[in-house]
Amino acid sequence: MSPELRIEMPEARRETHLRSQGPAISVRGLSKSYGDNRVLDNLSFDLERGRVYVVMGPSGCGKSTLLRHLIAAEEPDAGEVQIDGVDIHSANRRQREDAKRKFGVLFQSAALLNGLTVAQNVALPIQRHTDLPQSTIDLMVRLKLELVGMGEAADKYPYEISGGMKKRAGLARAIALDPAIVFYDEPSAGLDPVMIGVIDKLIKDLTSKLGITSVVITHEMPSIFRIADEVLMLFGGKIVFRGTPSDLRTSNSPVVRQFLNGDPEGPINAPRQLAELSQRLIGDVGRGRTP
C-alpha cells in the first residue's frame, strides 16, 4: 500500500475563514470628502456571505474610493467598515491584520511583478503569511493556477502573457490563501468581449465553488447582468439603487434609466453641466464680460 499523501495546511488559510455569525462586510455611516467634494456620504450597507455583489455607477461616483475604504487603503472621515465583525480602521494592529487576511484583491492592472514568474507572483502572499515548506507552497500555487486555467503559464513572466492571462494570474494570487472575500477592481478593463466572458465565468465559478463573497467594481453592463446576485449603484455619494439584476432592468429611477440606456442627457450629467455653466459665468463676470 502506498503511503498516505499528507499536505500541511497553513495556519493562514484557517484564519481566513469568517468566524462571526453576521455579514461578511458591514459598512456604517461611511463618509469621505476631498476638499468641498463629498465623495461618500454616510453610506451604510451589509454584504452577506457567498454572493456576488456588483458596485456600479458613473465615472467619479465614488466606486474606487469605496473600494479603497473596504480594503483599508484609505481612512474615512467618519464611519466604519467591518470585515467579519472587525472594524478595519479603528481596531488594533493585530485585529486589522487578521481581518485583512480574510480578503484578496484583484487590482485593475493585475499588479503583477514583471521580474517574477506567474507562479512566483502567486506564491508571494503564501510566503509572506505562512512558514510552509517550499514544496507545499509550490503545490498550492499550482492548484490556484489550475483553478483559473493558467497552469501552463506558471513559468512565464508577466510580459510574456496577454492582458486576459494577467488578470487570471492576478486572480490566482488574490485567492492564494483561500480568502473568504475577494474584491475585484474593474476586472474587465482593457479586455475583449470573449475574455470578459471568461473572467465573468471565473468570478461566478469561484464564488460558488469556494463559497466566497465577491465584490466587483465595474461599469460593464453585460457583466453586471451575467454575474451579479445583487447590484448597488452609487451616485452623488449615496447608494441610489440596491437590488437584483431583474430589479435593475425594471427600475423607474431616472438615474438608473439614464445609466442603463447610456442617454447623453439626464440627472447624471446635469450637476456637471450646471457646474460647468457656473464656472463659465463666473469666469466671464470676473473678466468684466456679461453672459
N, C-alpha and C positions, 0 to 999 in steps of 0.2 A: 504494500500500500504506500502510495506517495505521501510525503509529509504534508500536513495541512498548511495552506498558504495563509500567513498571518500578516496583516498590514497594520502598522501602528497608526492609530488615528490621532491627529494633532489636537491638543487641548483647545487651540484657537477655533477649530471647527465646532466643537461643542459649545463654546462661548458665543458663537454667532447665532445660536438659536434664541427665539423670543421666549422670555420667561414669564412675563406678566400676562394676565388674562384680558387686558384691554386692547385697544387698537395698536397696530404696528407703528403708526405715526399719528401723533396728536399735535395740532397747532392751535394755540390760543392767543388771541389779541396781537398777532404779529404785525408790526409796523416798521417801515423803513422809509426815510426821506434822504434825498440828496439836495441840500440847499432848500429851495422852496418847492421842489418836486417830490411829492409824496407818492412813492412807487408802490408800497404795500400799505394798505390802510385797514388795520385792525382785522386781519384775516383769522378765522377760526374754522377748523375742519378736522375730521378724523379719517384715516385711511385704514381699512381693515386688512387682515391677512389674506394672502393667496389670491389677490385680484390685480388686474391691470388697470391703473389709473392714468389717464391722459390729461395733461395740463396744456391747454391751448389758449390762443389769443393773438391779437395783432402785435406787430413789432413794437417794442417799447412798453408793453403792458405789464411787465414785471415777472415774466416767466423765469428768466435766467436769475434774476435777483432772488426769487423764491427758492430756486434750486440751491443757490449758494447758501441760503439760510438753512435749508433742510440738511445739508451736508456739513454744516458748521464751518463753512469757508468765510462767512461774514457774520458780524454781530448785529443783532436787531436793535432798533431804537427802543422798542418795547415788545413785550410778549414773550412767548416761549415755544420751543419746538421739542417735543418729547419723542424719543425713539425708544420703544419698548418701556415706556413709563419714566424714562430718564431725560430731564431737560439738558440737552447737549450744550446749551450756552451758559447755564448757571451752576451745573453740577461740578464737583471737584474733578481734578485732572484724571484720576483713575476711573471714575464713573464715566466721564466723557470718552475716554479711550475705549472702555469696554463697549459703550453704546455705538461708537463709530465703527467698531469691528463687526457690527451686525449688518452693515450695508456695504455694497460695492457701487462703483460709479463707472459708467461708460461715457467718457467725455466726447464731445462733438468731433474733435480731431483724432480720437482714439488715444492720443498722448503716449504712443509707443516710443521707446528709446532706440534711436537708429543704430547705436553701437552694440546692441544686444540682439540676439536671435529672437524669433517669436516665442520659442519655448522659454528662453531666459527672461523675457518680459513677463510672461505669465507666472514664472517662478518667484518673481520679486516679492509679492505680498506674503507668500508662504515662507520664504527665507527670512523676511523681516519679523514675522509674528509667531514663528514656531522654532523649535530646536530639532526638527526632524532630520534624519539622515538624508543625504542627497538622493539615495535610491528611492526613498518614499516620495520625496518631492518630485522626482522625475516621473514617477507613476501618476501622481496627482495631476501634474501638468499635462501628460498625455491624455488622461481621461477628460480633462476640461477641453482640450483642443478637439478631441473627437466629438464631444457634445455639440460644438459649434461648427463641425465639418472642416476643421483646419489641421487634422492630424498629419497630413502630408507636407504641411508648410512649417513644421516645427523648427527646422534648422535654417529656414530662410530669414533674411533680415528685412525689416520694415520697408526699406527702399526697393526691395525685390518683389513686393506683392502689391496688388491693386488696392484701391480705396475701400472696396467692399470687404476684402480679406483683412485689411487693417481693422475695420470695425468689428469683425468677428473675433480677431485676436484680442482686441480690447475688451470684448465681452467675456472671452475666456479668462482674462486677467481679473475682470470685475467679479467673477463667480469662483475664483480660485480657492477661496476659503469657505465656500458654501454659505454665503450671507443670506439672511432672512429677507433682506430688502435690496433691490437693485434700482438705482437711478439712471435714467437714460437721457442724456443731453443732446437733443436733435439727432437721434441715431440715423436718420435717413439723409442728412445733409450731404450733398455732393454725390449722391448715388443715383444710378439709373433705375428706371421703374422695376426691372426684374430683380435687381439686388435689394431694392427697398422691400419687395415682397419676401425675399429671403430673410432679411433682418426682422421683418414683422412676424414671420413664422417662428423664428428663433425665440423672439420675446414671448409669444404665446406658449410655445412648447416648454420653454424653461420655467415659465411661471407655473404651468400645470404639473410638470414632472418633478420640479424641485420644491413646489409649494411656497414660492417666494412672493413677496409683494413687489410689483413693478410700478415705478412712477416714471412716466415717459413725457418729456417736454418736447412738443412738436407742433408744427402748423400744417403738416401733410394730411390733407383731408382723407384721402383713400386709406392711409394707415390708421387714422383715428377710428374709422368705421370697421376696419379689419381686426383691430387688437383690443379696443377698449371695453372693459366691463363698465366703467364709469368715466365720465368726462367732466372736468372742471374748466370753466372758461374765465380768464381774468380780463378785466377791463377797468381802467380808472382806479387801479389799486385794489379792486374788490372782486370777489367771485360773483359774476353776474349770471352764471348758469352752473348747475350740477345735476347730472342725470345720466341715463343710459344713452348709447348712440341713437336708439329709436326716439327717445325724448328729444334729442338734439335735432333730429330731422324735422320734427313736428313743432318745435318751439316757435312761439309767436314774438319772441323778443326781437326788437329791431336790430340790436347789436348782433345777436346770433345770426339773424337772417342775412345781414349785410356781409358778415364774415363767411358764412357758408356759400353765398352766391357770388362773392367777390365783387359786389357792387362798388363803383367808384365814389358814390355819394351816399352819405348816411351818418349815423351818430358816431361811428368810429373815427372818421376823419374830420368831423365838424369841430371838435375842440382845437385840433391842429390848424384848421383853416382860420378859425377865429383868432388864434394866437398870431398866425402869420399876418392877418389883416391888421390886428392891433399893432404889431411891430412896424408894419409899413406906414400906418397912420402916425404913430408916434415919431417915427423917423422923419416923415415928411414935415410934421409940425416943428420938430426940432431943428430942421434946416430952413424954417421960415416959409414953407410951402403949404398951401391949402390943399386938402384932399380933393 
